[in-house]
């Protein structure tokens, strides 16, 4: 765990982004299946959108939480859009900052507009003391409260913090009662919101139209599947999200310009503004210096059961074909995401997160077409990849190369656990069997098969 945190600290040198030009030309709005909302009796009339950001800065990225909040205020709420934030911060941790009064704890705010990028001026609505932002119940409480206090026709919920993908980092004394520890790491309490807990937030507080993760590694089959009933559209990254995070200024501005946008169009706004920000010269230079690429995608949550089904079919046919040479080459060539660093994983072959489309594509490209079952496996792979590109993914963007020279064009919007070379970058509990995606796809059987394939 410390190794990945050290890696993340290497990329915390970039200053928060400034507001960029709004994107005028966007992909046509896809069909949306938005959540019906009944306004709370006696409450203010429902606006078009309520954007709810669960902003856990109780960690080593506290300064960036405060910086992003000030970026929110460059646009602020409006007659059509509510922006509400639950913000946590702490004292005494790495990168601690004394900015904005040096308070510690958890507070709720209604975001209003101002031009001061150094201080939060939005009205404080509630001081929650030492609330645990690593507890899924706290996230659910914020979501329920925000919906009741700020009713809207459409809702976005975002978790802002560190992310680990599906994996459960090992902690001393952790008995792992409730599953994988995936997102929203509260360094004060030592708690996390687990992968298998993520869906509980929305079962408790209600489905939203758009869910976003400003956290690393969260757009992967294992994490997304836990949220298949939580939102219509899921926006996240397969890779590390470098700070300055997302392009909040332009995203809020575009939604303000078109508040009638549905979940699909809002997801496109979030993805397109992200690419626009990282396309600016200063961020292109940052990507080159850190030897990272970047990626973000919006997907249709309702398509995830079919993803599991098609993935299972391809994996079964591929194992039956038994082309281990092709799989060896695919394992070596697939775009893997930055779980380690140049010291712990110099050739980037220990990393266990990779792009699903790219892996399937490479396995088909390198396969021996004369082998029994090869034709059927190849057809299943082509079908799976057409589905990922054409039905599952609303919009996928990427920029740059990784430190091994691989283009992020190979990232197609959905990651998955792909075992690499034998070895471990971090200690973790082997709890994959608890995941809903595993229960739907049986992917662990294929992972075991891949582990027997030499690199």
Residue pairs with C-beta under 8 A, 6 or more apart in sequence:
1 169
1 170
1 171
1 426
1 427
3 340
3 341
3 344
3 425
3 426
4 164
4 339
4 340
4 425
4 426
5 60
5 162
6 341
7 240
7 338
7 340
7 341
8 60
8 61
8 162
8 216
8 240
9 60
9 94
9 95
10 290
10 341
11 240
11 242
11 243
11 290
11 292
12 61
12 64
12 95
12 243
14 242
14 243
14 244
14 283
14 286
15 244
16 64
16 67
16 68
16 70
16 71
16 117
16 243
16 244
17 71
17 244
17 247
17 249
17 277
17 283
18 249
19 71
19 74
19 249
19 250
19 253
20 247
20 249
20 250
20 273
20 276
20 277
20 280
21 250
21 276
22 250
22 253
22 254
22 257
23 250
23 254
23 269
23 272
23 273
23 276
26 254
26 265
26 268
26 269
26 272
27 268
27 272
27 395
29 261
29 262
29 264
29 265
29 268
30 264
30 265
30 268
30 394
31 264
32 209
32 232
32 233
32 262
32 263
32 264
32 265
33 232
33 263
33 302
34 153
34 154
34 209
34 232
34 262
34 263
35 154
35 155
35 206
35 207
35 208
35 209
35 232
37 46
37 151
37 152
37 153
37 154
37 155
39 45
39 46
39 151
40 147
40 148
40 151
43 148
43 149
43 151
44 150
44 151
45 151
46 151
46 152
46 153
47 79
47 80
47 81
47 82
47 150
47 151
47 152
47 153
47 259
48 80
48 81
48 152
48 153
48 154
48 259
48 260
49 80
49 81
49 82
49 152
49 153
49 154
49 155
49 156
49 255
49 259
49 266
50 81
50 82
50 83
50 84
50 146
50 147
50 150
50 151
50 152
50 154
50 155
50 156
51 81
51 82
51 83
51 84
51 155
51 156
51 158
51 252
51 255
52 84
52 85
52 86
52 142
52 143
52 146
52 147
52 155
52 156
52 157
52 158
53 72
53 83
53 84
53 85
53 86
53 158
53 160
54 86
54 133
54 139
54 142
54 143
54 157
54 158
54 159
54 160
54 184
55 65
55 68
55 69
55 85
55 86
55 87
55 88
55 160
55 161
56 65
56 88
56 133
56 134
56 159
56 160
56 161
56 184
56 185
56 186
57 64
57 65
57 66
57 87
57 88
57 89
57 90
57 160
57 161
58 88
58 89
58 90
58 93
58 106
58 133
58 186
58 187
58 188
58 189
59 90
59 93
59 161
59 162
59 185
59 186
59 187
60 93
60 94
60 95
60 187
61 95
61 161
61 162
61 243
62 89
62 90
62 93
62 95
62 96
62 97
63 95
63 97
63 99
64 243
64 244
64 245
65 87
65 88
65 89
65 160
66 89
66 97
66 99
66 100
66 120
67 244
68 160
68 214
68 244
68 245
68 248
69 85
69 87
69 109
69 111
69 120
69 122
70 116
70 117
70 118
70 119
70 120
71 117
71 248
71 249
72 83
72 85
72 111
72 248
72 252
73 111
73 112
73 113
73 114
73 116
73 117
73 120
73 121
73 122
74 113
74 115
74 117
74 249
75 83
75 113
75 248
75 249
75 252
75 253
75 256
76 83
76 111
76 112
76 113
76 114
76 122
76 252
77 83
77 110
77 111
77 112
77 113
78 256
80 256
80 259
81 252
81 255
81 256
81 259
82 110
82 150
82 152
83 110
83 111
83 252
84 108
84 109
84 110
84 111
84 125
84 146
84 149
84 150
85 108
85 109
85 111
85 122
86 106
86 107
86 108
86 128
86 133
86 142
87 106
87 107
87 108
87 109
88 105
88 106
88 107
88 131
88 133
88 186
89 103
89 104
89 105
90 96
90 104
90 187
90 188
91 102
91 104
93 187
93 188
99 118
99 119
100 119
100 120
105 127
105 128
105 129
105 130
105 131
106 127
106 128
106 129
106 130
106 131
106 133
106 138
107 124
107 125
107 126
107 127
107 128
108 124
108 125
108 126
108 128
108 142
108 145
109 120
109 122
109 123
109 124
109 125
110 122
110 123
110 125
110 150
111 122
112 121
112 122
112 123
114 121
114 122
130 188
131 138
132 138
132 186
132 189
132 191
133 139
133 161
133 184
133 186
133 189
134 184
134 185
134 186
134 189
134 190
134 191
134 192
134 193
135 186
135 189
135 191
135 193
136 193
136 194
136 197
136 198
136 200
136 201
137 204
139 159
139 184
139 193
139 201
140 200
140 201
140 202
140 204
140 205
141 205
143 157
143 201
143 202
143 205
143 206
143 208
144 204
144 205
144 206
147 155
147 205
147 206
154 209
154 210
154 262
154 263
154 266
155 208
155 209
155 210
156 208
156 209
156 210
156 211
156 212
156 266
157 201
157 202
157 208
157 210
157 211
157 212
157 231
158 211
158 212
158 213
158 214
159 183
159 184
159 193
159 212
159 213
159 214
159 215
160 214
160 215
160 245
161 183
161 184
161 185
161 214
161 215
162 183
162 184
162 185
162 215
162 216
163 182
163 183
163 213
163 215
163 216
163 217
163 218
163 241
164 181
164 182
164 183
164 216
164 217
165 182
165 216
165 217
165 218
165 220
165 222
165 223
165 353
165 415
165 417
166 180
166 182
166 195
166 220
166 222
166 223
166 417
166 432
166 435
167 180
167 182
167 352
167 426
167 428
168 176
168 179
168 180
168 181
168 182
168 194
168 195
168 428
168 429
168 431
169 181
169 426
169 427
169 428
170 426
170 427
170 428
170 429
171 181
171 190
174 181
174 429
176 429
176 431
178 194
178 196
178 197
179 194
179 195
179 196
179 197
179 431
179 434
180 194
180 195
180 196
180 429
180 431
180 434
180 435
181 192
181 193
181 194
181 195
182 192
182 193
182 194
182 195
182 198
182 218
182 223
183 192
183 193
183 195
183 198
183 213
183 215
183 218
183 223
184 192
184 193
184 215
185 192
186 192
193 201
195 222
195 223
195 226
195 435
196 226
196 434
196 435
196 436
198 223
198 226
198 227
198 230
199 226
199 227
199 228
199 229
199 230
199 436
201 230
202 208
202 227
202 229
202 230
202 231
203 229
207 229
207 230
207 231
207 232
208 230
208 231
209 231
209 232
209 233
209 262
209 263
209 266
210 231
210 232
210 233
210 235
210 263
210 266
210 267
210 270
211 227
211 230
211 231
211 233
211 234
211 235
211 301
212 234
212 235
212 236
212 246
212 270
213 219
213 234
213 235
213 236
213 237
214 241
214 245
214 246
215 236
215 241
216 237
216 239
216 240
216 241
217 223
217 237
217 238
217 239
217 240
217 337
217 339
217 353
217 415
218 224
218 236
218 237
219 234
219 235
219 236
219 237
219 238
219 295
219 296
219 297
219 299
219 413
219 414
219 415
220 238
220 353
220 414
220 415
220 416
220 417
221 304
221 307
221 308
221 311
221 356
221 414
221 415
221 416
221 437
221 441
221 443
222 416
222 417
222 432
222 435
222 437
222 438
223 236
224 234
224 236
224 299
224 301
224 304
224 414
224 437
225 304
225 307
225 308
225 435
225 436
225 437
225 440
226 435
226 436
226 437
227 234
227 301
228 301
228 302
228 304
228 305
228 436
229 301
230 301
231 263
231 301
232 263
232 264
232 300
232 301
232 302
233 263
233 264
233 266
233 267
233 298
233 299
233 300
233 301
233 394
234 298
234 299
234 301
235 267
235 270
235 271
235 296
235 297
235 298
235 299
236 296
236 297
237 294
237 295
237 296
237 297
238 295
238 297
238 337
238 353
238 355
238 411
238 413
238 414
238 415
239 292
239 293
239 294
239 295
239 337
239 338
239 408
239 411
240 292
240 337
240 338
241 294
241 296
242 286
242 287
242 290
242 292
242 294
244 277
246 270
246 273
246 274
246 277
246 296
247 273
247 274
247 276
247 277
250 273
250 276
250 277
251 269
251 270
251 273
254 269
254 273
255 261
255 266
255 269
258 265
261 269
264 298
264 300
264 394
267 298
267 394
267 395
268 298
268 394
268 395
270 296
270 298
271 296
271 297
271 298
271 394
271 395
271 396
271 397
272 395
272 397
274 294
274 296
274 397
275 296
275 397
275 398
275 399
277 283
278 284
278 287
278 294
278 399
278 400
279 399
284 399
284 400
287 293
287 294
287 399
287 400
288 400
291 401
291 402
291 403
292 338
292 400
292 402
292 403
293 398
293 399
293 400
293 401
293 402
293 407
293 408
293 411
294 398
294 399
294 400
294 408
295 396
295 397
295 398
295 399
295 408
295 411
295 413
296 396
296 397
297 393
297 394
297 395
297 396
297 397
297 413
297 414
298 393
298 394
298 395
298 396
299 392
299 393
299 394
299 413
299 414
300 391
300 392
300 393
300 394
303 387
303 391
303 392
304 392
305 440
306 387
306 391
306 392
307 387
307 388
307 392
307 414
308 437
308 440
308 441
309 440
309 441
310 380
310 383
310 384
310 387
311 356
311 384
311 416
311 441
311 443
312 440
312 441
312 442
312 443
313 380
313 384
314 360
314 377
314 380
314 381
314 383
314 384
315 441
315 442
315 443
315 445
315 446
317 373
317 376
317 377
317 380
318 327
318 363
318 377
318 380
318 381
318 446
319 445
319 446
319 449
320 373
320 376
320 377
321 367
321 371
321 372
321 373
321 374
321 376
321 377
322 371
322 373
323 363
323 366
323 367
323 368
323 371
323 374
323 377
324 452
324 453
324 454
325 366
325 368
326 363
326 364
326 366
326 367
326 368
327 363
327 450
327 453
328 453
328 454
328 455
329 362
329 366
330 359
330 362
330 363
330 366
331 349
331 359
331 418
331 419
331 420
331 450
331 453
331 455
332 349
332 455
333 362
334 354
334 355
334 358
334 359
334 362
334 410
334 418
335 354
335 355
335 358
335 402
335 406
335 407
335 408
335 410
335 411
336 348
336 349
336 351
336 352
336 353
336 354
336 402
336 418
336 420
337 351
337 353
337 354
337 355
337 415
338 348
338 351
338 402
338 403
339 345
339 350
339 351
339 352
339 353
339 425
339 426
340 348
340 350
340 351
340 425
342 403
344 350
344 425
345 351
345 425
347 404
348 402
348 403
348 404
349 420
349 421
349 455
350 420
350 421
350 423
350 424
350 425
351 420
351 425
352 417
352 418
352 419
352 420
352 425
353 415
353 416
353 417
353 418
354 415
354 416
354 418
355 410
355 411
355 412
355 414
355 415
355 416
356 388
356 412
356 414
356 415
356 416
357 384
357 385
357 388
357 389
357 412
357 413
357 414
358 410
358 411
358 412
359 416
359 418
360 381
360 384
360 385
361 381
361 385
363 377
363 381
364 377
364 378
364 381
364 382
367 374
367 377
367 378
368 374
369 375
369 378
385 412
388 412
388 413
388 414
389 412
389 413
392 413
392 414
393 412
393 413
393 414
396 411
396 412
396 413
398 408
398 409
398 411
399 408
400 407
400 408
401 407
401 408
402 408
416 443
417 432
417 443
417 447
418 447
418 450
419 447
419 450
419 451
420 455
421 455
422 451
432 438
432 444
432 447
433 444
437 443
438 444
